[in-house]
Amino acid sequence: MGQPIGSFEAKSQLSRLLRAVERGERFTITVRGRPVAELVPCEASSQGAIEEAAEAMRRFPRIQGVADRDVASFIGEGRE
C-alpha cells in the first residue's frame, strides 16, 4: 500500500503525483479515508524490466544443428 492521498488532492496535483510515480513512488487514493485505487509505476515500461527481459532472451537456449533447408522443410510441412 502506498502513501495515502485524498481524491481531491490527487485530482488537483495529478502532474506532481505522476512525476513522483515515475521515480518509483506509490500512492493509495482514498475517498473519505477509504482506499479506492492505487497509483503505481507501470512495470512494463520501467527500464529495469526491459533490460531484464532482454537478458533473459539472450540466455534462452538456441537450437543448433538444424540446417536451413530442414527449417524450410518444417515450415512447408506446417502449411499443409
N, CA, C and O atoms as a DFTB+ gen file, in Angstrom:
320 C
 N C O
     1  1       0.859      -1.180       0.000
     2  2       0.000       0.000       0.000
     3  2       0.894       1.229       0.000
     4  3       1.847       1.323       0.774
     5  1       0.577       2.158      -0.870
     6  2       1.383       3.361      -0.992
     7  2       0.955       4.448      -0.028
     8  3       0.087       4.249       0.822
     9  1       1.578       5.591      -0.179
    10  2       1.258       6.745       0.647
    11  2      -0.178       7.179       0.374
    12  3      -0.525       7.419      -0.783
    13  1      -1.032       7.289       1.408
    14  2      -2.428       7.673       1.174
    15  2      -2.546       9.135       0.751
    16  3      -1.832      10.004       1.251
    17  1      -3.455       9.381      -0.172
    18  2      -3.723      10.740      -0.638
    19  2      -5.202      10.829      -0.979
    20  3      -5.746       9.936      -1.627
    21  1      -5.853      11.897      -0.547
    22  2      -7.279      12.084      -0.813
    23  2      -7.552      12.307      -2.290
    24  3      -6.693      12.797      -3.022
    25  1      -8.742      11.948      -2.720
    26  2      -9.080      12.054      -4.143
    27  2      -9.045      13.496      -4.635
    28  3      -8.604      13.746      -5.757
    29  1      -9.497      14.446      -3.827
    30  2      -9.475      15.848      -4.250
    31  2      -8.042      16.326      -4.439
    32  3      -7.725      16.976      -5.435
    33  1      -7.173      16.000      -3.475
    34  2      -5.766      16.388      -3.573
    35  2      -5.106      15.698      -4.773
    36  3      -4.318      16.320      -5.485
    37  1      -5.421      14.429      -4.997
    38  2      -4.855      13.702      -6.135
    39  2      -5.262      14.362      -7.446
    40  3      -4.451      14.487      -8.364
    41  1      -6.511      14.780      -7.530
    42  2      -7.003      15.434      -8.739
    43  2      -6.287      16.754      -8.974
    44  3      -5.887      17.053     -10.099
    45  1      -6.126      17.530      -7.943
    46  2      -5.529      18.854      -8.107
    47  2      -4.007      18.810      -8.265
    48  3      -3.409      19.790      -8.708
    49  1      -3.371      17.686      -7.908
    50  2      -1.913      17.585      -8.001
    51  2      -1.477      16.415      -8.878
    52  3      -0.410      15.842      -8.662
    53  1      -2.283      16.064      -9.851
    54  2      -2.002      14.882     -10.659
    55  2      -0.637      14.939     -11.343
    56  3       0.080      13.938     -11.359
    57  1      -0.268      16.069     -11.897
    58  2       1.026      16.176     -12.581
    59  2       2.180      15.883     -11.626
    60  3       3.112      15.160     -11.976
    61  1       2.116      16.442     -10.432
    62  2       3.165      16.204      -9.440
    63  2       3.207      14.734      -9.041
    64  3       4.281      14.147      -8.909
    65  1       2.034      14.149      -8.850
    66  2       1.968      12.735      -8.473
    67  2       2.545      11.843      -9.568
    68  3       3.258      10.883      -9.274
    69  1       2.245      12.151     -10.819
    70  2       2.756      11.334     -11.917
    71  2       4.284      11.410     -12.003
    72  3       4.938      10.409     -12.296
    73  1       4.845      12.576     -11.751
    74  2       6.312      12.691     -11.740
    75  2       6.895      11.850     -10.605
    76  3       7.930      11.206     -10.775
    77  1       6.233      11.856      -9.452
    78  2       6.693      11.051      -8.318
    79  2       6.590       9.562      -8.628
    80  3       7.475       8.787      -8.265
    81  1       5.517       9.165      -9.296
    82  2       5.329       7.759      -9.664
    83  2       6.417       7.327     -10.648
    84  3       6.903       6.199     -10.573
    85  1       6.799       8.210     -11.563
    86  2       7.892       7.899     -12.497
    87  2       9.184       7.604     -11.742
    88  3      10.011       6.822     -12.210
    89  1       9.360       8.220     -10.584
    90  2      10.556       7.989      -9.762
    91  2      10.401       6.749      -8.884
    92  3      11.314       6.407      -8.133
    93  1       9.256       6.073      -8.972
    94  2       9.062       4.830      -8.232
    95  2       8.166       4.928      -7.013
    96  3       7.936       3.920      -6.345
    97  1       7.652       6.110      -6.702
    98  2       6.759       6.243      -5.548
    99  2       5.395       5.644      -5.855
   100  3       5.003       5.518      -7.015
   101  1       4.674       5.275      -4.794
   102  2       3.346       4.676      -4.925
   103  2       2.369       5.458      -4.044
   104  3       2.731       5.942      -2.972
   105  1       1.140       5.572      -4.511
   106  2       0.118       6.297      -3.767
   107  2      -1.167       5.472      -3.719
   108  3      -1.504       4.763      -4.667
   109  1      -1.870       5.579      -2.601
   110  2      -3.196       4.984      -2.460
   111  2      -4.187       6.128      -2.412
   112  3      -4.158       6.943      -1.490
   113  1      -5.062       6.191      -3.402
   114  2      -6.059       7.258      -3.462
   115  2      -7.245       6.851      -2.597
   116  3      -7.767       5.741      -2.708
   117  1      -7.659       7.776      -1.731
   118  2      -8.749       7.484      -0.802
   119  2      -9.937       8.409      -1.050
   120  3      -9.790       9.525      -1.549
   121  1     -11.110       7.914      -0.689
   122  2     -12.333       8.710      -0.691
   123  2     -12.913       8.595       0.716
   124  3     -13.303       7.518       1.166
   125  1     -12.954       9.737       1.393
   126  2     -13.416       9.778       2.794
   127  2     -12.632       8.800       3.669
   128  3     -13.187       8.142       4.548
   129  1     -11.316       8.722       3.402
   130  2     -10.440       7.878       4.213
   131  2     -10.421       6.410       3.822
   132  3      -9.664       5.630       4.400
   133  1     -11.235       6.022       2.855
   134  2     -11.310       4.614       2.431
   135  2     -10.492       4.435       1.154
   136  3     -10.726       5.152       0.181
   137  1      -9.534       3.495       1.126
   138  2      -8.728       3.268      -0.075
   139  2      -9.598       2.785      -1.235
   140  3     -10.404       1.868      -1.074
   141  1      -9.428       3.411      -2.412
   142  2     -10.216       3.015      -3.571
   143  2      -9.367       2.716      -4.811
   144  3      -9.836       2.047      -5.732
   145  1      -8.119       3.206      -4.844
   146  2      -7.292       2.982      -6.035
   147  2      -5.819       3.098      -5.671
   148  3      -5.452       3.737      -4.686
   149  1      -4.984       2.462      -6.492
   150  2      -3.535       2.544      -6.338
   151  2      -2.957       3.266      -7.543
   152  3      -3.332       2.983      -8.681
   153  1      -2.051       4.193      -7.297
   154  2      -1.321       4.885      -8.352
   155  2       0.113       4.386      -8.238
   156  3       0.847       4.777      -7.331
   157  1       0.505       3.513      -9.171
   158  2       1.812       2.842      -9.100
   159  2       2.501       2.915     -10.451
   160  3       1.843       3.099     -11.475
   161  1       3.831       2.772     -10.464
   162  2       4.550       2.783     -11.742
   163  2       4.157       1.589     -12.603
   164  3       3.875       0.507     -12.089
   165  1       4.143       1.792     -13.902
   166  2       3.923       0.694     -14.840
   167  2       5.196      -0.139     -14.883
   168  3       6.267       0.386     -15.188
   169  1       5.096      -1.407     -14.586
   170  2       6.281      -2.255     -14.571
   171  2       6.805      -2.539     -15.964
   172  3       8.017      -2.644     -16.157
   173  1       5.913      -2.666     -16.945
   174  2       6.346      -2.994     -18.291
   175  2       7.192      -1.905     -18.912
   176  3       8.029      -2.187     -19.769
   177  1       6.989      -0.657     -18.494
   178  2       7.727       0.428     -19.110
   179  2       9.001       0.791     -18.359
   180  3       9.766       1.639     -18.819
   181  1       9.239       0.162     -17.212
   182  2      10.452       0.505     -16.473
   183  2      11.678      -0.034     -17.192
   184  3      11.660      -1.146     -17.718
   185  1      12.720       0.743     -17.211
   186  2      13.942       0.367     -17.919
   187  2      14.525      -0.924     -17.358
   188  3      15.037      -1.752     -18.112
   189  1      14.452      -1.103     -16.050
   190  2      14.987      -2.322     -15.440
   191  2      14.281      -3.568     -15.938
   192  3      14.926      -4.581     -16.207
   193  1      12.965      -3.507     -16.064
   194  2      12.205      -4.658     -16.546
   195  2      12.540      -4.965     -17.998
   196  3      12.613      -6.130     -18.390
   197  1      12.741      -3.933     -18.787
   198  2      13.090      -4.126     -20.201
   199  2      14.454      -4.791     -20.314
   200  3      14.629      -5.736     -21.083
   201  1      15.419      -4.297     -19.546
   202  2      16.760      -4.880     -19.578
   203  2      16.753      -6.317     -19.085
   204  3      17.456      -7.165     -19.635
   205  1      15.968      -6.599     -18.058
   206  2      15.869      -7.958     -17.526
   207  2      15.275      -8.912     -18.560
   208  3      15.751     -10.038     -18.705
   209  1      14.249      -8.478     -19.275
   210  2      13.638      -9.318     -20.309
   211  2      14.620      -9.570     -21.449
   212  3      14.692     -10.683     -21.969
   213  1      15.372      -8.551     -21.839
   214  2      16.355      -8.718     -22.908
   215  2      17.438      -9.710     -22.493
   216  3      17.858     -10.543     -23.296
   217  1      17.885      -9.624     -21.259
   218  2      18.916     -10.559     -20.786
   219  2      18.378     -11.983     -20.720
   220  3      19.102     -12.928     -21.034
   221  1      17.134     -12.152     -20.322
   222  2      16.532     -13.487     -20.293
   223  2      16.460     -14.082     -21.695
   224  3      16.659     -15.284     -21.875
   225  1      16.175     -13.241     -22.686
   226  2      16.135     -13.727     -24.068
   227  2      17.531     -14.138     -24.539
   228  3      17.676     -15.117     -25.271
   229  1      18.552     -13.398     -24.123
   230  2      19.927     -13.744     -24.510
   231  2      20.358     -15.084     -23.910
   232  3      21.116     -15.828     -24.533
   233  1      19.876     -15.393     -22.695
   234  2      20.244     -16.644     -22.029
   235  2      19.440     -17.837     -22.530
   236  3      19.807     -18.979     -22.258
   237  1      18.362     -17.599     -23.249
   238  2      17.492     -18.680     -23.705
   239  2      18.282     -19.604     -24.629
   240  3      18.954     -19.121     -25.541
   241  1      18.218     -20.925     -24.418
   242  2      18.999     -21.840     -25.263
   243  2      18.592     -21.760     -26.725
   244  3      17.411     -21.650     -27.056
   245  1      19.587     -21.817     -27.584
   246  2      19.336     -21.750     -29.018
   247  2      19.361     -23.148     -29.610
   248  3      20.101     -24.015     -29.145
   249  1      18.559     -23.359     -30.626
   250  2      18.557     -24.642     -31.338
   251  2      19.752     -24.641     -32.276
   252  3      19.930     -23.727     -33.080
   253  1      20.554     -25.665     -32.160
   254  2      21.727     -25.745     -33.006
   255  2      21.711     -27.062     -33.769
   256  3      21.110     -28.044     -33.332
   257  1      22.374     -27.065     -34.904
   258  2      22.498     -28.293     -35.674
   259  2      21.377     -28.532     -36.656
   260  3      21.280     -29.634     -37.197
   261  1      20.522     -27.554     -36.917
   262  2      19.450     -27.711     -37.884
   263  2      19.795     -26.853     -39.101
   264  3      19.965     -25.639     -38.992
   265  1      19.893     -27.502     -40.253
   266  2      20.249     -26.790     -41.478
   267  2      19.074     -25.942     -41.964
   268  3      17.916     -26.223     -41.652
   269  1      19.394     -24.897     -42.735
   270  2      18.358     -24.012     -43.270
   271  2      17.348     -24.778     -44.110
   272  3      16.149     -24.512     -44.037
   273  1      17.828     -25.732     -44.912
   274  2      16.897     -26.486     -45.771
   275  2      15.918     -27.303     -44.921
   276  3      14.759     -27.472     -45.300
   277  1      16.383     -27.811     -43.770
   278  2      15.490     -28.564     -42.882
   279  2      14.425     -27.636     -42.277
   280  3      13.260     -28.016     -42.156
   281  1      14.831     -26.437     -41.906
   282  2      13.872     -25.472     -41.359
   283  2      12.824     -25.148     -42.411
   284  3      11.634     -25.091     -42.102
   285  1      13.256     -24.933     -43.665
   286  2      12.318     -24.656     -44.749
   287  2      11.363     -25.822     -44.935
   288  3      10.174     -25.625     -45.183
   289  1      11.883     -27.029     -44.817
   290  2      11.044     -28.234     -44.954
   291  2       9.994     -28.277     -43.832
   292  3       8.825     -28.575     -44.078
   293  1      10.426     -27.977     -42.601
   294  2       9.495     -27.984     -41.462
   295  2       8.382     -26.957     -41.669
   296  3       7.216     -27.222     -41.379
   297  1       8.761     -25.787     -42.174
   298  2       7.782     -24.739     -42.431
   299  2       6.786     -25.201     -43.490
   300  3       5.579     -25.004     -43.352
   301  1       7.311     -25.822     -44.553
   302  2       6.449     -26.337     -45.619
   303  2       5.473     -27.383     -45.101
   304  3       4.306     -27.381     -45.490
   305  1       5.929     -28.269     -44.235
   306  2       5.062     -29.289     -43.664
   307  2       3.961     -28.655     -42.822
   308  3       2.832     -29.145     -42.805
   309  1       4.275     -27.596     -42.143
   310  2       3.285     -26.930     -41.294
   311  2       2.186     -26.254     -42.084
   312  3       1.092     -26.035     -41.563
   313  1       2.463     -25.918     -43.343
   314  2       1.469     -25.226     -44.160
   315  2       0.513     -26.193     -44.833
   316  3      -0.512     -25.775     -45.371
   317  1       0.825     -27.449     -44.811
   318  2      -0.039     -28.422     -45.493
   319  2      -1.259     -28.745     -44.702
   320  3      -2.084     -29.546     -45.140
